[in-house]
Amino acid sequence: MAEQSAYPAVFLMGPTASGKTDLAVALAARLPVDLISVDSALVYRRMDIGTAKPAPELLAQYPHALIDIRDPDQSYCAGDFRRDALDCLAASRARGRLPVLVGGTGLYFRALEQGLAEIPEVDPALRAVLDAEGRHLGWPALHRQLSAIDPLAAARIHPNDSQRIQRALAVFRSTGRTLSQWQALQGRQAQEYRFLKLVLAPPRELLYQRIAERFAAMLRAGFVDEVAALRHQGYGPELPAMRAVGYRQLLPYVSGETTLELASAAAVQATRQLAKRQLTWLRGETASHLLPVAEGGQPLAAALSLIEACWQRKH
């Protein structure tokens, strides 16, 4: 489809704690938009405080699609997101409204824009072998193995991210082709949509300050009780949902293995590391528009100007 006839949609991206939700809501108050969450943690029910999920009253006034659609022990992957997001885009288009996809999960944005390679299913027995190797050798050792065969994937994966290391190694061992090679075979998304990419770009010092302040506010709001309740309901550290930043660091505290002070420091540090990885990914995004963020303000005027120009080209 020609660029001129492609339907507009907005990617509102940025690192954690950069103010994406506030800007999205401000846009929704002024424009006929549909908000669609692009966040791998917000999909889970009962994980509210630690994910910085918008408050129920805010969601009632400004609904976000793809929030609270899974229980913490249910899987949700980039392919699931792509399918759901395309449904949301089609529904928004049918209503003549502007879809605004807001979040910080880069893999989801990329899956929607570029599609996903059809990677063959991996034998569960091979996954079990890799799990045993990880327990015996340590996941950083397996990460070094991955670096030797697939440096591109290894650069995106933390040395302790057992789930993603296991998957990347399993794909290579079962197919003889690296995960990066499979991903290079991705087909482009049919050009039904024209994506305007807006990137919130706060200074790193301000971002780190916001991260620390937000985590302190989470603790005051009852984050520890939320983690304890999830653990009591049987949601343990082996679940991908419970390995989300903040939850993974507080689980040892609610289990009596560490102090709240140490757990909190680890959570803040892990969130900073997440933000750093997100910033690195965002710097690689092409055709994006940086929206500078200053203390006490948000780049609403700049966002409105870019969106209105994109929306007018629809007609």
C-alpha positions as CSV (number, residue, x, y, z in Angstrom):
1,M,0.0,0.0,0.0
2,A,1.3,3.4,-0.8
3,E,2.7,5.6,2.0
4,Q,0.0,8.2,1.3
5,S,-2.9,5.8,1.9
6,A,-1.5,4.1,4.9
7,Y,-3.5,4.7,8.1
8,P,-1.6,6.7,10.8
9,A,-0.7,5.3,14.2
10,V,1.6,6.7,16.9
11,F,4.3,4.9,18.8
12,L,4.8,6.7,22.1
13,M,8.0,5.2,23.4
14,G,10.5,5.9,26.2
15,P,12.4,4.4,29.1
16,T,10.7,3.4,32.3
17,A,9.7,6.4,34.5
18,S,10.0,8.9,31.5
19,G,6.4,10.0,31.8
20,K,4.8,8.1,28.9
21,T,1.4,7.5,30.7
22,D,1.1,11.2,31.7
23,L,1.7,12.3,28.1
24,A,-0.6,9.6,26.7
25,V,-3.5,10.7,28.9
26,A,-2.9,14.4,28.1
27,L,-3.1,13.5,24.4
28,A,-6.3,11.5,25.0
29,A,-7.9,14.5,26.7
30,R,-7.4,16.6,23.6
31,L,-7.5,14.2,20.5
32,P,-9.8,11.4,19.3
33,V,-7.2,8.7,20.2
34,D,-7.4,5.1,21.3
35,L,-4.6,4.1,23.8
36,I,-3.0,0.7,23.4
37,S,-0.5,-0.5,26.1
38,V,2.9,-1.8,24.8
39,D,4.2,-3.2,28.1
40,S,5.1,-6.8,28.9
41,A,4.3,-6.4,32.6
42,L,1.0,-4.4,32.4
43,V,-0.7,-7.4,30.7
44,Y,-0.8,-9.2,34.1
45,R,-3.7,-8.9,36.6
46,R,-2.9,-8.2,40.3
47,M,0.5,-6.8,39.4
48,D,-0.5,-3.2,39.8
49,I,1.9,-1.2,42.1
50,G,5.2,-2.6,41.0
51,T,4.4,-2.2,37.3
52,A,3.3,1.4,37.8
53,K,0.0,0.5,36.3
54,P,-2.4,3.5,35.8
55,A,-4.9,3.8,38.6
56,P,-8.3,2.2,38.0
57,E,-10.1,5.6,38.0
58,L,-7.6,6.8,35.4
59,L,-8.2,3.7,33.2
60,A,-11.9,4.2,33.6
61,Q,-11.7,7.7,32.2
62,Y,-8.9,6.9,29.6
63,P,-9.0,3.2,28.8
64,H,-5.8,1.4,27.7
65,A,-6.2,-1.7,25.6
66,L,-4.0,-4.8,26.5
67,I,-3.8,-4.1,30.3
68,D,-5.0,-6.9,32.7
69,I,-5.4,-9.6,30.0
70,R,-3.4,-12.4,31.7
71,D,-2.9,-14.0,35.1
72,P,0.7,-14.0,36.3
73,D,1.1,-17.7,35.6
74,Q,-0.2,-17.4,32.0
75,S,2.3,-16.8,29.1
76,Y,2.3,-13.8,26.9
77,C,4.8,-13.3,24.1
78,A,5.7,-10.9,21.4
79,G,3.6,-12.9,18.9
80,D,0.6,-12.7,21.2
81,F,1.1,-9.0,21.5
82,R,1.4,-8.5,17.7
83,R,-1.9,-10.4,17.1
84,D,-3.7,-8.4,19.8
85,A,-2.3,-5.1,18.8
86,L,-3.2,-5.6,15.1
87,D,-6.8,-6.3,16.2
88,C,-6.8,-3.1,18.3
89,L,-5.4,-1.1,15.3
90,A,-8.1,-2.4,13.0
91,A,-10.8,-1.6,15.6
92,S,-9.5,1.9,16.0
93,R,-9.3,2.4,12.3
94,A,-12.9,1.2,11.9
95,R,-13.9,3.9,14.3
96,G,-12.0,6.6,12.5
97,R,-9.8,7.2,15.6
98,L,-6.0,7.6,16.0
99,P,-4.3,4.6,17.7
100,V,-1.6,5.6,20.1
101,L,0.6,2.7,21.2
102,V,2.3,3.6,24.5
103,G,4.9,1.7,26.4
104,G,8.6,0.7,26.8
105,T,8.8,-2.9,25.6
106,G,10.9,-2.5,22.5
107,L,10.5,-6.1,21.3
108,Y,6.7,-5.6,21.1
109,F,7.0,-2.4,19.1
110,R,9.5,-4.2,16.7
111,A,7.3,-7.3,16.4
112,L,4.3,-5.1,15.4
113,E,6.2,-3.0,12.9
114,Q,8.4,-5.7,11.3
115,G,6.6,-9.0,12.0
116,L,8.1,-12.1,13.5
117,A,10.0,-15.0,12.1
118,E,8.4,-18.4,12.2
119,I,10.9,-20.0,14.6
120,P,10.4,-23.7,14.9
121,E,9.2,-25.1,18.3
122,V,11.9,-26.3,20.5
123,D,11.8,-29.8,22.0
124,P,10.9,-29.6,25.8
125,A,13.6,-32.2,26.5
126,L,16.3,-29.8,25.1
127,R,14.9,-27.0,27.3
128,A,15.3,-29.3,30.3
129,V,18.9,-30.1,29.3
130,L,19.6,-26.4,29.1
131,D,17.9,-25.8,32.5
132,A,20.2,-28.4,34.0
133,E,23.3,-26.8,32.5
134,G,22.2,-23.4,33.8
135,R,21.8,-24.7,37.3
136,H,25.2,-26.5,37.1
137,L,27.3,-24.0,35.3
138,G,25.5,-20.8,36.1
139,W,23.5,-18.7,33.5
140,P,26.4,-16.3,33.0
141,A,28.5,-19.2,31.7
142,L,25.7,-20.1,29.2
143,H,25.5,-16.4,28.3
144,R,29.2,-16.6,27.3
145,Q,28.4,-19.6,25.2
146,L,25.7,-17.6,23.5
147,S,28.1,-14.6,23.0
148,A,30.4,-17.0,21.0
149,I,27.7,-18.2,18.6
150,D,25.2,-15.2,18.5
151,P,26.9,-12.0,19.7
152,L,23.9,-9.9,18.5
153,A,21.4,-11.8,20.7
154,A,23.9,-11.9,23.6
155,A,24.3,-8.1,23.6
156,R,20.5,-7.8,24.1
157,I,20.2,-10.4,26.9
158,H,21.3,-9.9,30.5
159,P,23.8,-12.6,31.7
160,N,21.3,-13.7,34.4
161,D,18.2,-13.7,32.1
162,S,17.8,-17.5,32.2
163,Q,14.6,-17.6,30.1
164,R,16.0,-15.7,27.1
165,I,19.4,-17.3,27.3
166,Q,17.7,-20.8,27.3
167,R,15.5,-19.9,24.3
168,A,18.4,-18.5,22.2
169,L,20.6,-21.5,22.9
170,A,17.8,-23.9,22.3
171,V,16.9,-22.4,19.0
172,F,20.5,-22.7,17.8
173,R,21.0,-26.3,19.1
174,S,17.8,-27.5,17.5
175,T,17.9,-25.7,14.2
176,G,21.6,-24.9,13.6
177,R,20.6,-21.3,13.0
178,T,21.0,-18.5,15.6
179,L,18.1,-16.5,16.9
180,S,19.5,-13.4,15.2
181,Q,19.6,-15.3,11.9
182,W,16.0,-16.3,12.3
183,Q,15.0,-12.8,13.3
184,A,16.8,-11.5,10.1
185,L,14.3,-13.5,8.1
186,Q,11.4,-11.5,9.5
187,G,8.9,-10.2,7.0
188,R,8.0,-6.6,7.1
189,Q,4.5,-5.8,8.4
190,A,2.2,-5.1,5.4
191,Q,2.2,-1.3,5.0
192,E,-1.4,-0.7,6.2
193,Y,-0.2,1.7,8.8
194,R,2.1,4.7,8.9
195,F,3.9,4.8,12.3
196,L,4.8,8.1,13.8
197,K,7.5,7.3,16.4
198,L,7.7,9.7,19.4
199,V,10.5,9.1,21.9
200,L,10.5,10.7,25.4
201,A,14.1,11.6,26.2
202,P,14.7,12.9,29.7
203,P,18.2,13.6,30.9
204,R,19.7,10.5,32.5
205,E,20.1,12.3,35.9
206,L,16.4,13.3,35.9
207,L,15.4,9.8,34.8
208,Y,17.4,8.1,37.6
209,Q,15.9,10.6,40.1
210,R,12.4,9.7,39.0
211,I,13.2,6.0,39.2
212,A,14.3,6.3,42.9
213,E,11.3,8.5,43.8
214,R,8.8,6.3,42.0
215,F,10.1,3.2,43.8
216,A,9.9,4.9,47.2
217,A,6.3,5.8,46.3
218,M,5.6,2.2,45.3
219,L,6.8,1.0,48.8
220,R,4.5,3.6,50.5
221,A,1.6,2.3,48.3
222,G,2.1,-1.3,49.5
223,F,4.4,-2.9,47.0
224,V,5.8,-5.3,49.5
225,D,2.2,-6.5,50.4
226,E,1.5,-6.9,46.7
227,V,4.5,-9.1,46.2
228,A,3.7,-11.1,49.4
229,A,0.1,-11.7,48.2
230,L,1.3,-12.9,44.8
231,R,3.7,-15.3,46.5
232,H,1.0,-16.5,48.8
233,Q,-1.2,-17.2,45.8
234,G,1.5,-19.5,44.4
235,Y,3.2,-17.2,41.9
236,G,6.8,-18.0,42.4
237,P,10.1,-16.7,41.0
238,E,10.2,-19.3,38.2
239,L,7.4,-17.4,36.4
240,P,8.3,-14.9,33.7
241,A,5.8,-12.4,35.2
242,M,7.5,-12.6,38.6
243,R,10.9,-12.0,37.1
244,A,9.8,-8.4,36.2
245,V,12.0,-5.7,37.6
246,G,11.0,-4.9,41.2
247,Y,9.2,-8.2,41.8
248,R,12.3,-10.3,41.3
249,Q,14.2,-8.2,43.8
250,L,11.5,-8.1,46.5
251,L,10.7,-11.8,46.4
252,P,13.8,-12.7,48.5
253,Y,12.7,-10.1,51.1
254,V,9.2,-11.5,51.4
255,S,10.7,-14.9,51.7
256,G,12.9,-13.7,54.6
257,E,16.2,-14.1,52.7
258,T,17.3,-10.4,52.8
259,T,16.5,-7.0,54.2
260,L,14.1,-4.5,52.8
261,E,17.0,-2.0,52.4
262,L,19.1,-4.4,50.3
263,A,16.1,-5.5,48.3
264,S,15.1,-2.0,47.6
265,A,18.6,-0.9,46.5
266,A,18.7,-3.9,44.2
267,A,15.3,-3.0,42.7
268,V,16.3,0.6,42.0
269,Q,19.6,-0.5,40.5
270,A,17.9,-3.1,38.3
271,T,15.4,-0.4,37.1
272,R,18.2,1.9,36.2
273,Q,19.8,-1.0,34.2
274,L,16.5,-1.6,32.5
275,A,16.2,2.1,31.6
276,K,19.8,2.1,30.2
277,R,19.0,-0.9,28.0
278,Q,15.8,0.8,26.8
279,L,17.7,4.0,26.0
280,T,20.2,2.0,24.0
281,W,17.4,0.3,22.0
282,L,15.6,3.6,21.4
283,R,18.8,5.2,20.0
284,G,18.7,2.5,17.3
285,E,15.2,3.3,16.3
286,T,15.0,4.9,12.8
287,A,12.8,7.8,11.8
288,S,11.9,8.7,15.4
289,H,11.2,12.1,16.9
290,L,12.9,12.9,20.2
291,L,10.7,14.8,22.7
292,P,13.0,16.4,25.3
293,V,11.7,16.1,28.9
294,A,12.5,18.7,31.5
295,E,11.9,18.8,35.2
296,G,8.2,19.7,36.0
297,G,7.0,19.5,32.4
298,Q,6.1,17.3,29.5
299,P,6.5,17.9,25.8
300,L,2.8,18.0,25.1
301,A,2.9,20.9,22.6
302,A,5.6,19.2,20.5
303,A,3.8,15.9,20.5
304,L,0.5,17.5,19.5
305,S,2.1,19.3,16.6
306,L,3.7,16.1,15.2
307,I,0.5,14.1,15.7
308,E,-1.8,16.6,14.2
309,A,0.5,16.8,11.1
310,C,0.5,13.0,10.8
311,W,-3.3,12.8,11.3
312,Q,-4.0,15.5,8.7
313,R,-2.2,13.4,6.1
314,K,-4.8,10.7,6.6
315,H,-7.3,12.7,4.5
